[in-house]
Amino acid sequence: MTLALEAEWKLLTDLIEERFGLSFTGVRRDILASRLASRFQALQCGNPLEYYYHLKSHPERDRELGQLALTLTNNETYFFRESHHFECVARHVLPAIQDELRVRPLRILSAGCSSGEEPYSLVMSLQASGLDALLPHGWEVDACDLNPARLAQARAATYEETSLRSCDADARRRYFTQEGSRFVLRERHRAGVRFFACNLAAPVMPLGSGRYDVILCRNMLIYFGEAAFLTLIERFARALVPGGLLMLGHSESIIDRTPSFQAVVLNGMVVYRRCVPD
Amino acid sequence: MSVASAAKQRLAAVDAMPEPERLGLILATLEDEAPTVREQAIRYAARYLEPARLVHLVANHERALLRNSAIAALERQGPYAVAPLVDVLTGSADAELAMFTLQVLTRIGDPSSAGAVLPFVRHEDLNVAQAAIEALGAFRAADAVPHLLALMAGNLWLQLAAVNALGEIGDARATGPLLALVPDSLVAIPAIQALARLPASAVAEPLAQLLCDLREPASREAVLIALADVIARDPAQVSLAPALAVVDGASDEPTLTRMLSEATRAGTTSPAARRSAALLAAAVPMPALWPAALLALHELGDTTVVPALLQAQRRRLRAQVDTCLLHQNPLVRAILLEHAAPDAVTSVRLMQALQDVDTGVRTAACRALASRHCGEAVPRLVELLKTGSDAERDAAASALAHLESDTLAPLAACLVASAEPELIIQALGVLEQTGGQPQIERVIELAAHASPSVRRAALRVLAGLPDRRVDPVLLKALGDVHPAVPAEALEMLVQRGGDRALNSLIGLLSLADSLRFRVIRALGRLRVARAATKLESLYPSCALHEQLEIIGALVLIGGPGVRAFLHARFAEPELEARRAAARGLAALAGTGDLPQLRTMAEDRDWNVRNEAARGLARLPLDDTRPLLLTLARDIESVVSATAREALGGTSARERTAQA
């Protein structure tokens, strides 16, 4: 790649990081180029600079930024992925805060929920835990994502075979009804889940303060640039109740990167507890 | 806010700090416990600390973290640090400092320091000597070869470093001394690996001889991989004839055959050794080995070298072609058909292969026919285009696209409105490449097809035809309801050029519609000088996206007034206009623009500084070196890289001039 072209890509990746917090430097630049090929073609942009101009100055830039968000966040996931986090919520979180749960619901945020597999898996795990007695007010699972198309799919709760790759025959029967080649999640497993569109890197994020007992943000922080990463971690800290837990993907860590969280081991894995203010 | 975040924020404001405070903050954060803070501090240290100061930090053997940060900053300074580093190297008695200095010079990779490094290969401190040897290897310093050869009999570690360096330098003079280290020295394997990097003409034959002679498995596998690397580097040009003669005449040919045959099979050896065995098996005159070798290369995803291998074997392949093309494995047949030279697998055989029972073989035959210009194949290729698998259709279209347009009459069956749009588009794709004049009436009809994809494909064909019926069709397409069609039609009008199209484009400037920014872009690409005045007068009333296009277009058009226009744009508060203007000023930079480039080099915006470096690259190095050396230390990597390239480029120009 020539240096002139590299400078054009930098304009574009800086803009993407500024708008969405997502980092596409180094080898991830090739991934970005591959994902944007269809947008370049659709807008007849011959190079990154022309696309950058479109995003910065074209009258229809807002629409294209929406398209860009779809293109960048079209990440696949599946039910019961890294299910030890769900077990951890049932086995460790519920017993630890059972007094509080007598007067309010359990509140969990699934940040970057994609097409809904994660929040629904959480609900199914809570239902299967047999700990209903600890949840007299039930639960509220808030689930957000940047990609409106993914959220629409999440609300429709209809999935392809690939989303069920970790479900055995029994789980498929229990949780889904099959319609042709697709699987529809049964209504009762959607209880208490609310989806909303949210750009986690936006200047203002509607997560509130001291609201959630647990935040799941798995396999997403690795795509964030340094500044957005640190900002988001502090936002999560604010959104959690004191002592609330942040659960990240197995390849992600915030150890030594923020004083707001303390790493603890629960259920044999590292999770991050929001420090209680002095 | 975390401690690390606070430190990073303070560093981000370092540009505006007074000198003592700035240096203090940078020095303090070079030892910060957070790696991300240190990384940022290193970028600022490279920008604001002189090499001598950084070297002083490197010499501080008590504070390893500070020393490591200083080393990283020196590396980042690149050419700016070379001369001071050489001064330290030649003037200091501190052996540890000399070692670190050599390592930094190695990573900067500026070969101009090789002369200063050379004496250090005999330094009494082995670490220093080893670092010097490694530096000379990294510089590919041919002058160092005799000195490195002299180390072959000395200390083992220096010998090992010298062997590696000789491999990196790649000078044929090292062939004999390196061969002498095989098989009975402790550095036999590194020596074999170094031999693989020397010129093929010097090493192919001795390596082939070694392969026959060696019995010890590890050495033999290393030679196998080395010889294969030599072959793969340039199979067509490698003078393998003497090497193959060695193999041909080897007394233990059955042993070699057995070894290659076994090593080529999956699971019997490492992937690297398997690849090497396959390469060698395809290169030696043993046709029985070829199918397994080709399959292995295919499985390993390494088929780019196959055409050159088969080219080198074409005489033998021609004699064996009947047997080879009857091979029971269709993949072998497909690989041979697709990659063999025309005189080994003729067009007649390819035509026969279009009837093969296997779709992969038929696809391969189509691909091969693409380069044969075989008109007799058209009916069958059109049939495959209509009825074949996706791969066959693509390959058939590709083959048809290489033929003369007057042989493509059978393609007319695909150019009817009632055909599948996908088929029509593929057929139009063929005409786009061959020229569709004989079919122009059909194509004009398809330009009004219900599918916008078909309309666009038809327009692409028409755009390449010098027919007066085309321009009206393209101008009409500017009003197409599908947004992609007018945009593409505009591009095509640009490609066609001509007064009529240009006048139409200039006329379109008066319409403030969604297409106008593309019209501006087109006029720029066509460098339509008579549009310049209109574009400039349009600028104040345009939206930003059109203004940016106008700046770009006027830069391409050039003309006497463009510099003044760009200076005015650079003075605007709008960042993107300033950047576009800077891009233009860099593209047009001449000697008289040095003051402007100096201003740009000090700009707060990285993109403007980057354009300054690009502009400076166009000027004589004597005038620009200090500015470029400053930019080479820029905190933004791309700016630093652009400046370094400018320094290298101008150095190269100077060297050429001196020569």
Boltz contact constraints between the chains, C-beta under 6 A:
constraints:
  - contact:
      token1: [A, 3]
      token2: [B, 641]
      max_distance: 6.0
  - contact:
      token1: [A, 3]
      token2: [B, 642]
      max_distance: 6.0
  - contact:
      token1: [A, 3]
      token2: [B, 645]
      max_distance: 6.0
  - contact:
      token1: [A, 6]
      token2: [B, 638]
      max_distance: 6.0
  - contact:
      token1: [A, 7]
      token2: [B, 610]
      max_distance: 6.0
  - contact:
      token1: [A, 7]
      token2: [B, 638]
      max_distance: 6.0
  - contact:
      token1: [A, 10]
      token2: [B, 638]
      max_distance: 6.0
  - contact:
      token1: [A, 44]
      token2: [B, 487]
      max_distance: 6.0
  - contact:
      token1: [A, 53]
      token2: [B, 548]
      max_distance: 6.0
  - contact:
      token1: [A, 56]
      token2: [B, 576]
      max_distance: 6.0
  - contact:
      token1: [A, 57]
      token2: [B, 544]
      max_distance: 6.0
  - contact:
      token1: [A, 57]
      token2: [B, 545]
      max_distance: 6.0
  - contact:
      token1: [A, 57]
      token2: [B, 548]
      max_distance: 6.0
  - contact:
      token1: [A, 58]
      token2: [B, 545]
      max_distance: 6.0
  - contact:
      token1: [A, 230]
      token2: [B, 5]
      max_distance: 6.0
  - contact:
      token1: [A, 258]
      token2: [B, 2]
      max_distance: 6.0
  - contact:
      token1: [A, 259]
      token2: [B, 2]
      max_distance: 6.0
